[in-house]
């Protein structure tokens, strides 16, 4: 008698993992967009003051973001360590790792504030007029004070992401965003009885909002600690255990921090530096294209962050098969989304450009041609964002960081300079071609690294 075939539960299991990934990713996507809204509102408020103020916030804000991105990359190691401990069911270890993250956030933040005296020597290389120079120095120096509380909030948020409580991490980000908008408006324009500080009010508003966000996150962490542990369950560990966790965080976080700083420098400085010689229209078109890339990248990055913690959990359980399965599902979701966005960009590139630049036909035509590159490399960027987060979840951060730095210097910087020097007739289109090559190389390298299985040696006990 024929036996009925066994039920195929692979599809339901995959759907369950995809749904769980969506639940984890949604708060992080909202968090990402809250940051974008905050940046947009800040620019809008400063733009109302004048062009000098708007011009100054770009370079000054970018250098502050380099420090923050280094710290955020370093602190992404908290997600890795906490998710590994979470997979093993070791809540005490996860809180110890969170404590080391807070310590690292404080150290990086203090070092960043120490850059205050260096501002007058840095910004003469960026400013176009004495007025812009003064604004840049003032904004940079005050904004440095926001870095320690921002990194403290990130460290705590990463702990919650590691234990798969992403909604709690989202709460702090939304509170920080709303506080920043209200405080910036209040201090820039002198509303609600506060003094009108003008341009520098934006920096002080960010500092105050960052402190509020850090305070909220600290409160949530204390509440979580009291909810999880009983008095006799106190997560006290010996000095040796704390030192071990500190060393692990340094080993994982340092390469990731360097990679985070390089990423923002490559796109925020190198790309604009390479395009700048071709004129204002090419720079304006590049700004629009960067905004489009941000729209496509942020939701994908939210899903990839969910993959980061899921791979970490699987590694903690020593379930390599599940880690691979999670990465496969995430790749399908992220590729579907980013390729879809690439198709939308391609067929709507003229309306998009005219929306942002209705009065400049030159900007529109440059953007229409360059948007083709942005549309095509969405596929490779999907591989990039998926596998870099999967590797980080496994604790494999050094190899990707070294490779990324080599690609940035060899392809984006050196290749970009060669193309702009030897083929100036292509103008910024040559830079976008080099950028596409850079993203293709990243995606291919991280894909091959994941499928080589070398990351499987990164079990963190």
Secondary structure as GFF3:
##gff-version 3
##sequence-region A 1 461
A	DSSP	alpha_helix	10	47	.	.	.	ID=ss1
A	DSSP	alpha_helix	51	88	.	.	.	ID=ss2
A	DSSP	alpha_helix	91	113	.	.	.	ID=ss3
A	DSSP	three_ten_helix	114	118	.	.	.	ID=ss4
A	DSSP	alpha_helix	119	122	.	.	.	ID=ss5
A	DSSP	three_ten_helix	123	125	.	.	.	ID=ss6
A	DSSP	alpha_helix	130	162	.	.	.	ID=ss7
A	DSSP	alpha_helix	166	189	.	.	.	ID=ss8
A	DSSP	alpha_helix	199	228	.	.	.	ID=ss9
A	DSSP	three_ten_helix	231	233	.	.	.	ID=ss10
A	DSSP	alpha_helix	239	265	.	.	.	ID=ss11
A	DSSP	pi_helix	266	270	.	.	.	ID=ss12
A	DSSP	alpha_helix	271	276	.	.	.	ID=ss13
A	DSSP	alpha_helix	280	316	.	.	.	ID=ss14
A	DSSP	alpha_helix	320	347	.	.	.	ID=ss15
A	DSSP	alpha_helix	349	356	.	.	.	ID=ss16
A	DSSP	alpha_helix	361	376	.	.	.	ID=ss17
A	DSSP	alpha_helix	378	393	.	.	.	ID=ss18
A	DSSP	alpha_helix	398	407	.	.	.	ID=ss19
A	DSSP	pi_helix	408	415	.	.	.	ID=ss20
A	DSSP	alpha_helix	416	422	.	.	.	ID=ss21
A	DSSP	three_ten_helix	424	426	.	.	.	ID=ss22
A	DSSP	alpha_helix	428	452	.	.	.	ID=ss23
A	DSSP	three_ten_helix	454	457	.	.	.	ID=ss24
###
